[in-house]
């Protein structure tokens, strides 16, 4: 356990990236769930409320994605660079286990 804590202590950037990635995935799931709920609701009033929530969720996803792009964690337009970031994260996880 001591080694794990020591490894995590020097990983502030990686920890931030992991938290941001998890937040982005959660926001994306929220957008998807609101869209499905809108398509399945029967009343215009509920549909309008869900649409407003969907707009907020889309805005949150956009803010998180922009934050991650500015930090260099997320490369939407450069898949090769994103693969490098993902491989570095995977290597870091493997090192923690040692």
C-alpha positions as CSV (number, residue, x, y, z in Angstrom):
1,X,0.0,0.0,0.0
2,X,2.9,2.3,0.8
3,X,4.3,2.0,-2.8
4,X,0.8,2.8,-4.2
5,X,0.5,6.0,-2.2
6,X,4.0,7.0,-3.1
7,X,3.3,6.4,-6.8
8,X,0.1,8.4,-6.6
9,X,1.7,11.3,-4.8
10,X,3.8,12.1,-7.8
11,X,1.0,11.8,-10.3
12,X,-1.0,15.0,-9.9
13,X,-1.3,15.6,-13.6
14,X,-2.3,12.0,-14.3
15,X,-4.8,12.1,-11.5
16,X,-6.3,15.3,-12.9
17,X,-6.5,13.7,-16.3
18,X,-8.2,10.6,-14.9
19,X,-10.8,12.7,-13.1
20,X,-11.4,14.9,-16.1
21,X,-11.8,11.8,-18.3
22,X,-14.3,10.2,-15.9
23,X,-16.2,13.5,-15.8
24,X,-16.3,13.7,-19.6
25,X,-17.6,10.1,-19.9
26,X,-20.3,10.8,-17.3
27,X,-21.3,14.0,-19.1
28,X,-21.5,12.1,-22.4
29,X,-23.7,9.4,-20.7
30,X,-26.0,12.1,-19.4
31,X,-26.4,13.6,-22.8
32,X,-27.2,10.2,-24.3
33,X,-29.7,9.5,-21.5
34,X,-31.6,12.8,-21.9
35,X,-31.8,12.2,-25.6
36,X,-33.3,8.8,-25.1
37,X,-35.7,10.1,-22.5
38,X,-36.9,12.9,-24.8
39,X,-37.6,10.4,-27.6
40,X,-39.6,8.2,-25.2
41,X,-41.7,10.8,-23.3
42,X,-45.4,11.2,-24.1
43,X,-46.1,14.8,-23.0
44,X,-44.8,18.0,-24.5
45,X,-44.3,19.5,-21.0
46,X,-41.9,16.8,-19.9
47,X,-40.2,16.8,-23.3
48,X,-39.5,20.5,-22.9
49,X,-38.1,20.1,-19.4
50,X,-35.9,17.3,-20.6
51,X,-34.8,19.4,-23.6
52,X,-33.6,22.2,-21.3
53,X,-31.7,19.6,-19.2
54,X,-30.2,18.2,-22.4
55,X,-29.0,21.7,-23.4
56,X,-27.3,22.1,-20.0
57,X,-25.7,18.6,-20.3
58,X,-24.4,19.4,-23.7
59,X,-22.9,22.7,-22.4
60,X,-21.2,20.8,-19.6
61,X,-19.8,18.2,-22.0
62,X,-18.4,21.0,-24.2
63,X,-16.8,22.8,-21.2
64,X,-15.1,19.6,-20.0
65,X,-13.9,18.6,-23.5
66,X,-12.5,22.1,-24.0
67,X,-10.7,22.0,-20.6
68,X,-9.2,18.6,-21.5
69,X,-8.1,19.8,-25.0
70,X,-6.5,22.9,-23.4
71,X,-4.6,20.7,-20.9
72,X,-3.5,18.3,-23.7
73,X,-5.5,15.4,-22.3
74,X,-7.9,15.1,-25.2
75,X,-7.1,15.3,-28.9
76,X,-10.3,15.3,-30.9
77,X,-8.8,16.2,-34.2
78,X,-5.6,14.2,-33.9
79,X,-6.2,10.5,-33.3
80,X,-2.5,9.6,-33.4
81,X,-1.7,12.1,-30.6
82,X,-4.7,10.8,-28.6
83,X,-3.3,7.3,-29.0
84,X,0.0,8.5,-27.5
85,X,-1.8,10.1,-24.5
86,X,-3.8,6.9,-24.0
87,X,-0.7,4.8,-24.2
88,X,1.1,7.0,-21.6
89,X,-1.9,6.7,-19.3
90,X,-1.9,2.9,-19.7
91,X,1.9,2.7,-19.0
92,X,1.4,4.8,-15.9
93,X,-1.3,2.4,-14.6
94,X,0.9,-0.6,-15.2
95,X,3.7,1.1,-13.3
96,X,1.4,1.7,-10.3
97,X,0.7,-2.0,-10.0
98,X,4.4,-2.8,-9.5
